């Protein structure tokens, strides 16, 4: 039986639906509290912009959108891994914000409660968004969240090392193995990636798994094994360090910047560090695929903004919708994307972004074929992610074969449902 999606009375009135549904999920019935009524001219946002520069940049855009509407926008920022628990606590005290910004992979657990308002009901225009961006904010066919910008993964390479070796950026797995082997010399490995047993490693494994035809709903379908074999071969060749099983994505970038890796898989969030250092001249290319001509299928990442239901004060929902529309205009998306090195989600803005940022154009191209991690499995993604992590860890440490690893992964995922 789904959580209650209607309005439930407390001692002082009614709690918005998300407050009821989320609080009832973890808090005993009857223990929900009540907060003072918020200022009708203020739109509140819960996000993870704890970094001072990011918080300030966010506020600049919020002010730009709020002031013409006669609204003030206030941020409540907590670390990203605390967003969900903070939202639950705020819901239990009837103080949940008007806009909830969370990682796209977390949206299903909130949408499932029926406590989020479908965006079309509050007037948010999602037309013109890329299909991959829409999938990031959708649950069960309904659009609940909208992303201003998104990120993915690409192949980042040391231009000088490839040039000296007479190697073009590899486009296929065969070329990748050959290039990585040739580029490995002394303390420098040809290739670096994260195979850590957590979200970082899983995120980096997905472009290989999906591009090979791997399916998170049927991990033992016989296609994903090729991706595990590729990673195993790179390590066995000595083209990638055995330490990849411990490296997170920042560690991978550190290896690259230090000149200990000629190529790496990483995302646009590393651009500020890459741009600030002077030791390595770098460029970005698409992720190599199993066969020439086939598109790479990387994961799409980023945050989405959603509107919690507020049945007692629908005007607040409408104000939130107006702010979201402004934030997601082509102009504002383009400027925001440039400021955070992420790709705008409106197709026209993404095209302009690629033209204005040619060095990062590969990321703009890759997000058009990217997929949401939760598109197929919804709230089951955490279990699937853990199963995939166990699979590549067991293969890279020599405990199992690729076939055995994915067979066990599917058993683990099925048992965890």
N, C-alpha and C positions, 0 to 999 in steps of 0.2 A: 504494500500500500504506500503510495507516495506521501511525502510530507505535506502537511496542510498548506494550501496555496491561497486560501482566503484570508479573512481578517479575524483575528482572535482578540477578545477583550481582555484587558488587564485592569488593575484597580483604577488606573487613570485614563483609560481610553483604549484605543486599538493600536496594535503594533504592526508596522508594515510587514508584508508577507515574508520578505526575506529574513527579517528579524525572527519571525516565528519559525520558519522552516529550518533555518540554520541553527538557531538557538535550541530548538527541540531536538536537533540531531545530537547535540553534545551536552545540553543542560537539562536538568530535570524540569518537567512541566510545572509551571507556576512560579518559577524562580526568575523569570524575566523581569528586568527593572524598567524604569522609565527615565528618560532624560528630558531636559528643558526643551521647549520648542525652539528650533533654530530660526535665525533671522530669515524672513521670506525673501530678502534681497541678496542672500548669499548662497552660492552653490559650493558644496563641500566635496572634496576629492580625497579618497584614500589611495595612495600610491607608494612606490618604493624609491622615490627620488630623494634618498638620504644624502647623497653627495651634494655638497653646497653648490657646485657649478650647475649640476643637473637640476636641482631644485629651483635655482634662480632662473635658468633657461625656461623651465616649465612655467614659472610664474609669469614670465614675460609674455608667453603665448596665452596663458589664461587671462591676463589683464587685457591683452589685445582683443580677445573675444568677449570678455565679460562687460567691459565698459560701454561699448555701443548698445548693449542690451540692458544697461542699467543694473548690472549684476556685479557682485564681488565674488571672486573665486578663491577659496582657501584650501590649501593642501595640508593633509595629515600624512606624513611620510614615515614609513618604517622599513626595515630591511626586507628584501624580497621574500626571504623564507619565512617571514612572520606575517605576511599579508593575510593569509587564510585565517590564522588564529586571531589576528587583530579584528578582522571582519566579524568573526563569530562573537567575540567579546562585545563589540559595538552593537551587534544585532541584539544580544541578550539584554542590553541596557537601552534599547530603542534609540540608539544614537548613530546608526549606520549612515555613512555619507551618501550624498546624492549621486555620485559617480564612483564606481569601484574599478580601479585599474589593477589587473593581475596578469600573470603569465598566461599565455594562451592555453598551455597544457592544463591549467587549473580551472579553466572556464567550465568544463563539463560538470564538475562536482558542485558548482554553484547553480548552474542552469538546471540541473536535475531536480533541485528542490522546488522548481517553479516559482522561485522568488525573484527572478530577474525579469524585467519588462522587455518583450520583443522590441527591437529598436524601431521597427516601422510604426509601432503604436505611439512612440514619442516623437515621431517626425524626423528620425535620423535617416539621411539619404546614404544608402550604401551602393547605389548604382555607380558603375565605373570602377569599382574595386576589382583587383585581379582575383581570379578564382581561388588561388592559393590563400590570399589574404582573407577572403570570405570564409574559407574553411577554418581558419584559425579562430574566428569569432562565432562559429556556428555550433549548435548542438541539436541533434535530432531534426535537422532540416530547417531550423529557425535561427535567425541572426540575432544573437544576444550581445555580441561585442564587436567593437570596431577598432582596428589598429591604425594608428597614424603612420607607422613605419614598421618594417619587418627586417629580419636578417636571415642569413643562411650561412652556408659554408662554401669555400672555394679552395683551389690550389694556389698557394702563395709561394713564390719561388725567388731565389737569389739570382738576379739577372746576370751578374758577373760570372758566377760559377757555371751556369748553363752555357753562357757564351763561350767561355774558355774551353768547355768540354765539347763544344760543337753540337749542343743538344737543344732542340726546340721543346717548349713546354709539352709534356706528354698529353695525349688526348684519349688513349685507350689504356686498359690495364696492362697489356703486353708492353706498350711503350713505357708505362710507368715503372714496371719492374726493371726494364733494361736501363732506363735513365737513372733510377735510384741506385742501381748496382754500379754504373759508370761514375756516378757522382760521389760515391762513398770512397773516402780517402783519409788516412790518418785519423784525426779526431772528428772528422765530419761525416755524418751519415747522409745518405742520399735523400731519405724520407723521414718525416716525423709526424706522428699523429697521437691522439689521446685514446688509450684503451683502458682508462681507469674504470673501476667497477661501480660507476655512478652515472649521473645524467650527462656529464661531459663526454665520457667514453661512448655511451649509447648514441648521443647526438652525432658523434663523428663516425660511428659505424653505419648509421642509417643510409647515407648516400650510396655506400657500397652495397648494402643489403637490398635496398629498394631498387637501385639501378640494375641489379642482377635478377630482379623479379621476385625477391623475397617478400613475404606477406606476413604481417604481424598477427593476422587472424589464423594463419596456418603456417607456422614457422618451419614445420618439417615437410613443406611441399616439394623439396628437392632442388629449389633454386637458390636459396640463400646461402647454401654451403660454399658456393664459389667465392662469396665475399669473405667468409672466414678463411678459406684457403689462401686468398690473396694476402690477407694480413699475416697469416702464418708464414707464407713464402717470403715476404719482405723481411721478416725478422730472421727466418732461417738463413736467408742469403747474406745476412749481416748488413743489409741495406737500411734497416731500421733497428734502433736500439731495443734490447730486451726490456729496457726500463719503461717502454711505452705503457706497460700494464699499470704503472704507478703515476704516469704523467697526466695532469689535468690540462685544460686548454691553455692556461697561462704558462705552465711548464713548457709546453710545446713551443710557444712563442719565444720564451726565454732561450731555448736551445737554438732557435732560428736566428735570433738577434745576436747571439754569441758566436755565430758562424759554425755551430756544430750540427746544422742540418741545412741541406741545400734546398729542400722543398718541405712544405708542411701543409696540412689541412687545418684551416682556421677561419674565423669569421671577422666581420668588419669592426667588431668591438676592439680588435687589436690595432686598428689603424692609428690611433693617437700615439701609441708606443712606437710603432713602426716608423711613423713620420717624424718623431722626435729624435730618433737615433740616426747616427751618421755612418755607422760601420757597414751596413748592408743596404745595397740598392735592391729594391724588391718590386715585384709586379704580381698581378692577379690573373689567373686563368680558370677556366671551368674545371670541375672535378672530372678526372678521367672516367670513362665508362667501359663496360665489358667489350662492346663492339662499336666500331666506328659508325657514326651517323645516328646512334641512339641518344636520346636526351638523358642528361643526368637528373636524378630524382633525389635532391637533398631535402632535409627537413626545413620547415619554415619556423622561425622563432620570433619572439617579441611579445609585447604586452598588448592587451585589448582593454578597452574601456566599456564598461557595462553600466546599466541603470537599474539599481534595485527597485523593486516595487514599493510604492508609497500610496496605498489606497486612500489614506486619510488626507493626503495633500497632493493631488495629481499635478498641481501647478509646478511643484518642485521637479517632478519628472519632466515636464515640458521644458522647464528652464535648463535642465541638464541636457536634454536633447538639442536645444539651441546652441549650447556651448560646444557640444560634440560636432555639430554641423560646421561650426566656424573652425574648430581645430582641424577638421578634415577637408577644408577647402583645398584646392590644388596648390594655391600659393603657400598656405600654411604648412601643408604636408611637405612640400618641397624644401622649405626653409628649415623645418624641423628635421627632416631626414639628413640634410647637409650638416646640421649642427651635431648630430649623434652618429653620423656615418652609417645610417640605415637607409633602406630603400623605401620611398613612399609607396603607399598601397593603391592609390589611384593610378590607373594605367598611364594616363597622360603625364602625371607628375613623375612617375618612374622613368618614362622616356626622357623627360627633361633632365632628370637627375643623372642618367647615364651620359647624356651629352655634356653636362656641366662638370661631371666627375669621371672623366674617361679612365682614370686609373682604377676606379671601382666599378666600371661598367659590367664586369663579369658577374658581380653580385646581383645587379639589376636584372640580368638575363636569367640567372639561376633561380631567382624567386618566382619566375613565371612557371617553372615546372616543379617547384617545391611542394611538399605536402605537409599537412598538419599531423603531428604525432597522434592526436586523438581522433582524427577523422573517422577511422574504422572501429576503434575499440572504446572510444569515449572514456568513461570513468575507469575502465579497465587498464588504461595506459600504464600506471605505476607498476602493476604486476608484470605486464609485458616488458617494460623497460628493464626491470630487474632480471627477468628471464634472459633477455638478450645479453645483458652485462655478464651474467654467469656463463653464457655460451662462449663469448669471445675470450673471456678470461681463462676458461678451461682449455680452450684450444691453444692459446698463446703460451700457456704454461705447460703444455704437453700432457695434460691429463686425459683429454678425449679427442676424438676425431671431429671434424666439422659436422658430419652426419649425426654422430651420437650427441653432440652438443645441442643441435637444434631440435633433435627428438626430445631431449630432456627439457629444453626450453619450452616446447609446446606442452609437455606434461605439466611443467611448473605453472604455466599461464592458465591452463585449464583447471588445475586444482585450486588456483587462487581466485577464480571467478565466483 
